[in-house]
Amino acid sequence: MKKLMITAALLSTLTVVHAQDGTDRSESDPAVKEQRHTERAVEKTETMIKELGLDDAQAARVREMNSRLGDSMRAVKAADMPDEERKENMKALRSAYKTELATVLTPDQMAQLKAMKEAKRAEKQDPARMAERAEERADALTREMTADLGLSTDQQAKVATINSTYAASMAKMQQAGLDDEARKEKMKAMRQGRDKELKTVLTPKQYDTMMSLRKQKHAESKGNHPGSKKPHNE
């Protein structure tokens, strides 16, 4: 079950949401934005569960906290208020989250989480390490897609190339120092390009299966069902 949870987080970092009929949907669509926010929250949560070795009770609490923090952050960002007030409100939310988290995790887990964050910051300054991690994620995703979608040998090779190219491009983009708006537009274009390539490799049934699993993950994450079977993505 935990393997399936982490696979779901991986796929979400390398895919964009489509309508059920397979047509592209603009990321300006509120439903698409909500899906992307949920996927990022799931990815963050499942990484914490895996890396910190959380038990079931801790995992359930962290899932709820991360979902609640994401909802609160989005509400603040959307609110009509001065930038300075918005920053203070977001700072207060993060502080309250950290205080609550300390009541859920052990001191050793809190220290490990801090070390993970520091390592991630350092990694962003190391292009070679970022590229290496991107390739690791792409390889893991390809393995899971092969197993879950029943990819043929030919499909597996093509999907591996698509995933690797996309992951490398994302890593380079993150190092480019773009402003938020430019970065969003670049990521949108990259995701759309990857999706178009992927659609030429997967059969309609395989694509529908992938979308069904992602939809299931979205529903389960919003319902906070820690014990239910998670979809397709590590």
C-alpha positions in Angstrom: 0.0 0.0 0.0 2.8 2.4 0.9 4.5 1.7 -2.4 1.3 2.6 -4.2 1.0 5.8 -2.2 4.5 7.0 -3.2 3.9 6.0 -6.8 0.9 8.3 -6.9 3.1 11.2 -5.7 5.7 10.5 -8.3 3.2 10.4 -11.2 1.7 13.7 -10.1 5.0 15.5 -10.4 5.4 14.3 -14.0 1.9 14.6 -15.4 -0.8 17.2 -16.0 -4.5 16.8 -15.5 -6.7 16.1 -18.5 -10.5 16.0 -18.9 -11.9 12.5 -18.7 -12.5 12.4 -22.5 -8.7 12.9 -23.0 -8.8 16.5 -24.1 -6.4 19.1 -22.7 -7.7 21.4 -19.9 -6.2 24.8 -19.2 -4.3 25.1 -15.9 -6.3 28.3 -15.4 -9.3 26.0 -14.9 -10.1 26.1 -11.1 -10.7 22.4 -11.1 -7.3 21.8 -12.6 -5.6 24.1 -10.2 -7.3 22.3 -7.3 -6.1 19.0 -8.6 -2.6 20.2 -8.9 -2.6 21.7 -5.4 -3.9 18.4 -4.0 -1.3 16.4 -5.9 1.5 18.6 -4.4 0.1 18.1 -0.9 -0.1 14.3 -1.4 3.5 14.3 -2.7 4.7 16.2 0.3 2.8 14.0 2.7 3.9 10.7 1.3 7.5 11.8 1.2 7.3 12.7 4.9 5.6 9.3 5.7 8.3 7.4 3.8 11.4 9.4 4.9 10.4 9.8 8.5 9.0 6.4 9.0 5.6 7.6 10.3 3.2 5.1 11.9 -0.4 4.9 10.8 -1.6 7.4 13.5 1.1 9.9 12.6 0.4 9.5 8.9 -3.3 10.2 9.3 -2.6 13.4 11.4 0.0 14.7 8.9 -2.3 14.1 5.9 -5.0 16.1 7.6 -2.6 18.9 8.7 -1.0 19.2 5.2 -4.4 19.3 3.5 -5.6 21.9 6.0 -2.5 24.0 5.6 -2.8 24.0 1.8 -6.4 25.0 1.9 -5.6 27.9 4.4 -2.7 29.1 2.3 -4.8 29.2 -0.9 -7.5 31.1 0.9 -5.0 33.7 2.1 -3.4 34.0 -1.4 -6.9 34.6 -2.9 -8.0 37.1 -0.3 -8.2 40.8 -1.0 -5.6 42.2 1.3 -2.3 44.2 1.2 0.8 42.1 0.4 2.4 42.8 3.7 -0.7 41.5 5.6 -0.8 38.5 3.3 2.8 37.7 4.1 2.2 38.0 7.9 -0.9 35.7 7.7 1.1 33.1 5.7 3.9 33.3 8.2 1.4 32.8 11.1 0.0 29.7 9.3 3.4 28.2 8.9 4.3 28.8 12.5 1.1 27.3 13.8 1.6 24.3 11.5 5.2 23.8 12.8 4.0 24.0 16.4 1.2 21.4 15.8 3.6 19.2 13.9 5.9 19.0 16.9 3.0 17.4 18.9 2.7 14.7 16.2 6.3 13.8 15.4 9.0 12.6 17.8 12.0 14.9 18.5 14.1 12.7 16.4 11.7 12.9 13.5 11.5 16.7 13.8 15.3 16.8 13.6 15.3 14.5 10.6 12.7 16.7 8.9 14.8 19.8 9.5 17.8 18.0 8.0 15.7 17.0 5.0 14.7 20.6 4.4 18.3 21.8 4.7 19.5 19.1 2.2 16.8 20.1 -0.2 17.9 23.7 -0.1 21.5 22.7 -0.6 20.5 20.5 -3.5 18.9 23.4 -5.3 22.3 25.0 -5.4 23.8 21.9 -7.0 22.7 21.4 -10.6 24.4 18.0 -10.9 22.6 16.7 -7.9 19.3 18.1 -9.1 19.8 16.4 -12.4 20.6 13.1 -10.7 17.5 13.2 -8.5 15.4 14.1 -11.5 16.6 11.0 -13.3 16.0 8.9 -10.3 12.4 10.1 -10.2 11.9 9.5 -13.9 13.3 6.0 -13.6 11.1 5.1 -10.7 8.0 6.5 -12.5 8.8 4.5 -15.6 9.1 1.3 -13.6 5.7 1.9 -11.9 4.0 2.9 -15.2 5.4 -0.3 -16.8 3.9 -2.5 -14.0 0.6 -0.6 -13.5 -0.2 0.0 -17.2 1.3 -3.1 -18.6 3.6 -1.4 -21.0 5.3 -3.3 -23.7 9.0 -3.3 -24.2 8.7 -0.8 -26.9 6.4 1.4 -24.9 8.6 1.2 -21.9 11.6 2.5 -23.8 9.6 5.4 -25.3 8.0 6.3 -21.9 11.4 6.2 -20.3 12.7 8.7 -22.8 9.7 11.0 -22.3 10.0 10.9 -18.6 13.7 11.4 -18.5 13.6 14.3 -20.9 10.8 16.0 -19.0 12.5 15.5 -15.6 15.8 16.9 -16.9 14.0 19.9 -18.4 12.2 20.6 -15.2 15.5 20.4 -13.2 17.1 22.9 -15.6 14.1 25.2 -15.4 14.2 25.3 -11.6 17.8 26.5 -11.9 17.0 29.2 -14.4 16.0 31.9 -11.9 12.7 32.7 -13.6 10.1 34.8 -11.9 6.9 33.1 -10.7 4.8 34.0 -13.7 7.4 32.9 -16.2 8.1 29.7 -14.3 4.4 28.8 -14.3 4.1 29.4 -18.0 7.2 27.4 -18.7 6.0 24.5 -16.6 2.6 24.6 -18.3 4.2 24.4 -21.7 6.5 21.5 -20.7 3.7 19.5 -19.1 1.5 19.9 -22.2 4.4 18.9 -24.4 5.0 15.8 -22.3 1.3 14.8 -22.3 1.1 15.0 -26.1 4.0 12.7 -26.4 2.7 10.3 -23.9 -0.6 10.1 -25.6 1.1 8.9 -28.8 2.7 6.0 -26.9 -0.1 4.8 -24.6 -3.2 3.0 -25.9 -6.5 4.6 -25.1 -7.2 1.9 -22.5 -3.8 2.5 -20.8 -4.4 6.3 -20.8 -7.9 5.8 -19.3 -6.4 3.5 -16.6 -3.8 6.1 -15.7 -6.5 8.9 -15.5 -8.8 6.6 -13.5 -6.1 5.9 -10.9 -5.2 9.6 -10.6 -8.9 10.5 -10.2 -9.2 7.8 -7.5 -6.1 9.2 -5.7 -7.5 12.7 -5.8 -10.8 11.5 -4.2 -9.1 9.5 -1.6 -6.7 12.3 -0.6 -9.5 14.8 -0.3 -11.4 12.3 1.8 -8.4 11.6 4.0 -8.7 7.9 3.9 -5.3 6.8 5.1 -6.1 3.1 5.1 -7.6 2.9 1.6 -5.8 1.6 -1.4 -3.9 4.3 -3.1 -3.6 4.6 -6.9 -0.7 4.3 -9.2 2.1 6.5 -8.2 4.8 6.0 -5.7 
